[in-house]
Amino acid sequence: MEAQTAVNQEYLIEIAKYSTIAFAISVVGITIVACVAFYKDEGKTFSLLIQRSGALQLVTVLAIILAAAFLTIIGKITTEGIVSILSGIAGYVLGGASKIRQGAAEQSEQN
């Protein structure tokens, strides 16, 4: 049984390595495309796009979810731990969504 668990953990570690490499290659590719696409705008459009889309928040939330799922699969976090992480993320996302709506409502009232 221990040999099977060790093999499963080694397999998961290999999957994590290749997933990380694939993610890094994707990020580099997207960065190159974005730099070429927004080169003439002196970065104004690109930075505005990043701010409005909440790209940093999205990447952070996805990284936390993937890390929590991986740690749950290899048995480093209990089910209570994963539930608390996911509920915290849900609160963060929903809290951010309400701030965006509130800001949009205030902006429409000013116009």
Secondary structure as UniProt FT lines:
FT   HELIX           2..37
FT   TURN            38..43
FT   HELIX           44..53
FT   HELIX           55..73
FT   TURN            74..75
FT   HELIX           79..110
//
